Amino acid sequence: VPALLFGVLGGQIFSQGYGLLMGGVEADFHAVCLVAGMAASIGALFRTPLTATIMAVEITGTYTCLLEISIAYIAAHSLLGLARQPDLYTALGRIHQSHVGGKTARLAAARPSGGPSLRPPDASD
């Protein structure tokens, strides 16, 4: 839900900025900006452009803004690529690996000699 909210907020900011530069925007353009921002944030965060596009189409019930959604996704994906940011699942996996790896190392260091091992028993035992 926060990703959708931030996407809509990004679409709102873009629409307002465009309106200031061009002297106003139509309601349809504003709505397309909101939907495109929502889809772009989900697509870029999870690196799933097709899923984000389908979700936006399902939420709005219209296929008329597919081009705008695609352009917004490409822009968001490119910005994350330039910032060298991984997708959400890769980032969470790295955090999990560092936590599990660090915890295992601490447990092994704290284990008294001759104590139980953290390794699973071999099948030959």
N, C-alpha and C positions, 0 to 999 in steps of 0.2 A: 504494500500500500504506500509506503513512503516514496518508492520509486515512481509510482503513478502520480503522486502529489507533486514531486519535484519536476516531473515531466510536464505536467499541466502548468506549473508555475513558470517553467522555462518558456512554454508556448505563450503564456500570458505576457511575459516580459518582452518576447520577440514581437508579439502583436502590438503591444503598447509602443515599443520603440519604432516600429515601422509606421504606426499611426502618427507619431510625432514628426517623423521625417516627411511623410507624404500628405499630411494634413487630414488624417482620419482613415479608418478602414471600415469595410462593410462587415455586417454581422456574420456572414458566411465565412469570410476570411478569418475572422477572429475564432470561430468555431473550429476551422480547419487547423489553425495554429495550435489550439489546445489539444486536439486529437493527435496531431503530428508530434507534438512535444511529448505526449504520454507514450506513444509508440516508440519514439526515438530513445527515450530514457530506458524503457524495458529492454528494447533490442540491444542497445549498447551495453547496458549493465550485464546482461546475461549472454551477449553475443548470439542472439537468436532473432534475426530479422524477420523471418517468416512467421514465427510464433507471435511476435509483437504486432505484426501487420494484421494477422488473423484476429488477434485479440481486439485490436482497435476497430476492425470492421464489425466484429461481433457486438462490441459495446455500443457503437454508433448505429449499426444497422444499415450502413450505406457503403458502397464501393467507390464513391466519387472522389475520395481523397487519397487513393493509393499512390499516386505520383508524389504528392506532398509528403506522405509518410515515408516513402522511400528516400526522398531527398533529405528529410530530417534525420533519418537513421544513418545515412552515409555521412552526414556532417558530424553527428554525435560519435559514430564509430571512429571517424578520422581524428577527432579531437582526443579521444581516449588513446588512440594509437600514437599520436604525437606526444602525449603525456606519458607514454609507456606504462599505462595502467592495465593490469590483467582483468579478465572478467571476474565476476563475483565468486564463482565456484573455484577458480584457480587461487584467488586470494584467500578464501576460507580454507582450502586444502593446505596452503603454505602455513597458515596460522596453526592449523591442527597438527601438521607434521612437526613444527617447531615446539609445540606444547608437548606432544607425545614423546618426541625424541628427548627433550630436556627432562621430562619426568622420568623416563626410563634410565637416563644417565644418572640422575640423582638417586634413584632407588638402588642402582647397581653400586654406586659409590658408598651408600649408607649400609649396604649389606655386610654383616660381619663375615669374616672368612669361615668357610665351612657351613654357612647358612644356606637356605634354600635358593635355588637359582631362579632367575626370571625367564629362562629359556624353557620352552615346552620339552617334555621328555621325548627321546627318539623312539621310533617304532621298535627298534631292536632291544630296548630296555625291558 
